[in-house]
Amino acid sequence: MRKAIFIKGNVGPVFEHDCDGCRFVGRLNGEDLYACKKADGTVEYLCRFGDEGHENGSLGDLAPPGSPYALARALLAKGGRPAEWRSDRDPGTFSRGARDLV
């Protein structure tokens, strides 16, 4: 199971994202994580890695275990202030005190 290691709390987004329906929930490996509530009530999870419109990734409302989208879903459910995380599979990291990417 991949893990997310807490880096620091109370962070803001780095990249521009102008969707009114999106809520910034944190950062993982340098990417901004968002949860976007759609008109039909579903929530879409997205990762933003640049300011350009095409510099993002999403699987819609899917959040497979071990994916950044799963962390976005878990952070949205938990509430609280956005935080920065790093995957334990990144070089130089460790998994002590890590949170499962569920």
Backbone bond lengths (Angstrom), bond angles and torsions (degrees), N, CA, C in turn:
res aa  C-N    CA-C-N  psi(-1)  N-CA   C-N-CA  omega(-1)  CA-C   N-CA-C  phi
1 M - - - 1.455 - - 1.521 108.61 -
2 R 1.305 116.78 130.88 1.465 120.79 175.12 1.514 109.70 -70.18
3 K 1.300 116.22 150.27 1.455 122.74 -179.94 1.525 109.61 -122.60
4 A 1.321 115.57 152.94 1.464 122.30 173.01 1.519 107.50 -114.35
5 I 1.305 116.09 127.68 1.456 122.38 -178.11 1.523 108.94 -100.98
6 F 1.318 116.36 127.35 1.460 122.09 179.39 1.528 109.05 -66.96
7 I 1.328 116.48 130.74 1.464 121.50 177.98 1.529 109.93 -104.07
8 K 1.337 116.77 -56.67 1.463 120.83 178.09 1.513 109.74 -161.08
9 G 1.313 115.55 158.38 1.458 120.93 -178.11 1.519 112.71 -100.90
10 N 1.333 114.53 173.87 1.462 123.49 174.55 1.533 112.03 54.71
11 V 1.322 116.92 54.82 1.461 121.90 178.83 1.526 109.91 -105.04
12 G 1.312 115.83 162.96 1.455 122.07 175.81 1.510 110.07 -117.96
13 P 1.324 116.98 170.79 1.455 119.88 178.82 1.527 111.40 -69.10
14 V 1.320 116.37 151.36 1.457 122.58 177.08 1.526 110.19 -95.93
15 F 1.330 115.96 -38.33 1.453 120.98 -173.81 1.528 111.86 -99.78
16 E 1.328 114.88 147.69 1.455 121.12 179.91 1.526 110.58 -67.14
17 H 1.323 115.43 133.88 1.466 121.64 176.69 1.519 107.25 -151.24
18 D 1.327 116.48 113.98 1.465 119.79 -169.67 1.527 114.41 -107.96
19 C 1.300 117.83 27.20 1.469 121.62 178.77 1.535 108.89 -84.88
20 D 1.329 116.50 121.80 1.463 120.47 -179.58 1.524 113.30 -67.35
21 G 1.326 117.43 -23.48 1.455 121.08 -177.97 1.522 113.96 -84.75
22 C 1.336 117.24 -5.03 1.463 120.89 -175.53 1.517 112.56 -94.51
23 R 1.319 114.79 144.97 1.465 121.84 174.72 1.522 107.76 -120.07
24 F 1.323 116.47 123.72 1.456 121.79 176.08 1.526 108.15 -70.38
25 V 1.340 117.46 126.38 1.466 120.22 -177.64 1.525 113.46 -115.56
26 G 1.347 118.43 -10.93 1.460 119.97 178.48 1.511 111.77 155.73
27 R 1.334 114.96 -171.38 1.472 122.12 179.49 1.516 108.99 -131.16
28 L 1.333 116.16 144.17 1.461 122.40 176.22 1.513 108.10 -137.98
29 N 1.325 116.33 122.51 1.468 122.18 177.66 1.529 112.18 52.33
30 G 1.327 116.80 39.77 1.451 120.89 176.89 1.514 115.11 83.63
31 E 1.320 118.42 2.93 1.459 121.73 178.87 1.527 109.87 -108.24
32 D 1.324 115.84 142.11 1.460 121.24 175.32 1.525 109.30 -79.06
33 L 1.324 117.52 135.63 1.465 122.62 178.84 1.526 109.60 -108.44
34 Y 1.321 115.64 132.95 1.461 121.47 -179.70 1.521 111.01 -129.61
35 A 1.305 114.70 154.24 1.466 123.01 168.39 1.524 105.63 -120.26
36 C 1.333 116.13 123.32 1.466 121.32 -176.72 1.524 109.47 -113.66
37 K 1.319 115.38 119.05 1.462 119.64 177.25 1.525 108.56 -84.46
38 K 1.327 115.76 123.85 1.460 122.34 -178.19 1.527 110.42 -90.19
39 A 1.329 115.80 165.35 1.468 121.63 -178.35 1.523 112.11 -59.58
40 D 1.346 116.91 -30.63 1.469 120.00 -179.05 1.530 112.73 -83.83
41 G 1.354 117.62 3.85 1.457 121.54 177.60 1.521 114.90 93.07
42 T 1.337 118.10 -11.41 1.463 120.33 177.50 1.528 109.50 -75.04
43 V 1.315 115.84 159.80 1.456 121.66 178.00 1.522 108.28 -114.87
44 E 1.311 116.06 129.52 1.464 122.52 176.56 1.518 108.06 -106.19
45 Y 1.319 117.33 138.27 1.463 122.39 -179.77 1.514 108.37 -105.33
46 L 1.341 115.98 137.47 1.441 118.19 -177.70 1.515 111.60 -142.98
47 C 1.337 115.44 150.58 1.458 124.18 176.40 1.522 107.46 -113.86
48 R 1.299 116.68 131.60 1.468 121.73 -179.50 1.515 107.88 -113.02
49 F 1.343 118.04 125.51 1.462 121.25 -177.69 1.526 112.50 -124.19
50 G 1.324 117.48 16.80 1.463 122.79 177.27 1.514 109.88 -175.20
51 D 1.341 115.38 172.37 1.458 120.47 -177.75 1.524 113.74 -85.26
52 E 1.307 117.81 -20.09 1.464 121.47 -178.28 1.531 110.22 -72.50
53 G 1.322 116.32 150.42 1.463 121.79 -177.03 1.518 114.44 -55.95
54 H 1.327 117.25 -32.72 1.470 120.60 -177.95 1.535 113.17 -87.32
55 E 1.321 118.19 -2.85 1.466 121.24 -176.43 1.523 111.36 -90.87
56 N 1.324 114.76 64.69 1.455 121.48 176.37 1.516 108.82 -154.78
57 G 1.302 116.10 164.17 1.450 121.74 177.07 1.509 109.51 -135.15
58 S 1.325 115.61 147.33 1.452 120.50 178.59 1.515 109.88 -157.64
59 L 1.305 115.47 148.85 1.463 121.84 171.86 1.519 108.83 -115.55
60 G 1.327 116.47 28.44 1.462 120.71 -177.04 1.516 109.75 68.22
61 D 1.323 116.23 -130.30 1.463 119.50 -179.56 1.525 112.27 -91.01
62 L 1.333 117.41 6.65 1.468 120.86 177.26 1.519 110.21 -81.24
63 A 1.316 116.10 142.80 1.461 121.81 178.09 1.529 107.91 -143.69
64 P 1.344 117.20 74.51 1.470 120.06 -176.80 1.526 112.10 -59.83
65 P 1.332 117.23 144.22 1.470 120.27 177.26 1.518 110.71 -53.53
66 G 1.320 116.02 137.58 1.457 121.44 179.02 1.515 114.04 86.66
67 S 1.325 118.01 -2.31 1.464 120.77 -178.98 1.528 110.40 -96.77
68 P 1.340 117.49 160.21 1.461 119.57 174.32 1.527 111.75 -60.19
69 Y 1.328 116.64 -29.65 1.459 121.29 179.82 1.531 110.91 -65.83
70 A 1.330 116.60 -32.64 1.463 120.45 177.01 1.525 110.47 -66.39
71 L 1.328 116.67 -38.50 1.468 119.49 177.01 1.524 109.80 -66.79
72 A 1.330 117.56 -41.48 1.467 120.48 177.81 1.522 110.52 -58.90
73 R 1.340 116.79 -43.43 1.465 120.71 179.09 1.520 110.62 -62.90
74 A 1.338 117.38 -44.09 1.465 121.43 -179.06 1.531 110.83 -65.42
75 L 1.332 117.47 -40.02 1.468 120.55 179.45 1.521 111.21 -67.67
76 L 1.332 116.92 -37.21 1.461 120.12 177.04 1.519 110.32 -63.83
77 A 1.326 116.47 -43.88 1.468 120.88 -179.63 1.529 111.25 -64.86
78 K 1.332 116.56 -37.25 1.461 121.17 -178.52 1.522 111.64 -71.73
79 G 1.331 116.96 -33.41 1.460 120.28 -175.43 1.516 110.35 75.26
80 G 1.297 116.81 -163.21 1.458 120.79 179.48 1.514 112.01 85.38
81 R 1.310 115.56 -172.07 1.461 121.64 -176.93 1.522 110.99 -82.18
82 P 1.343 116.54 146.24 1.462 120.08 177.55 1.525 111.58 -60.47
83 A 1.323 115.77 146.42 1.458 121.84 -179.82 1.524 109.64 -133.91
84 E 1.326 115.42 163.39 1.459 121.48 177.52 1.526 108.94 -101.70
85 W 1.325 115.77 136.85 1.458 123.57 -177.41 1.520 109.53 -130.67
86 R 1.312 115.97 159.50 1.461 122.07 174.62 1.513 108.34 -136.76
87 S 1.321 116.17 139.60 1.460 121.13 179.21 1.520 110.40 -70.12
88 D 1.329 116.68 143.29 1.467 119.72 177.78 1.523 111.40 -72.39
89 R 1.317 118.33 -6.28 1.466 120.88 177.64 1.520 111.96 -91.67
90 D 1.329 117.17 -1.69 1.451 120.59 174.66 1.523 108.38 -77.43
91 P 1.336 118.15 145.81 1.470 120.59 179.48 1.518 111.39 -57.75
92 G 1.308 115.50 139.80 1.452 121.30 175.01 1.514 115.09 81.38
93 T 1.328 118.08 10.02 1.458 118.85 179.45 1.522 110.30 -104.44
94 F 1.301 115.04 171.08 1.457 121.44 177.99 1.518 107.67 -138.22
95 S 1.323 117.70 166.57 1.463 118.77 -173.47 1.522 113.46 -108.34
96 R 1.329 119.96 2.08 1.452 120.27 178.23 1.527 109.78 -63.88
97 G 1.300 117.61 128.67 1.457 121.65 179.67 1.517 113.56 76.35
98 A 1.303 117.32 15.69 1.459 120.67 -176.43 1.528 111.16 -85.29
99 R 1.299 115.46 161.35 1.464 122.21 177.54 1.521 107.98 -108.59
100 D 1.341 116.45 135.45 1.458 119.45 176.48 1.519 110.37 -61.39
101 L 1.326 116.50 140.07 1.461 121.46 171.95 1.521 106.40 -83.87
102 V 1.306 116.65 80.92 1.476 122.14 -174.17 1.502 111.63 -91.48
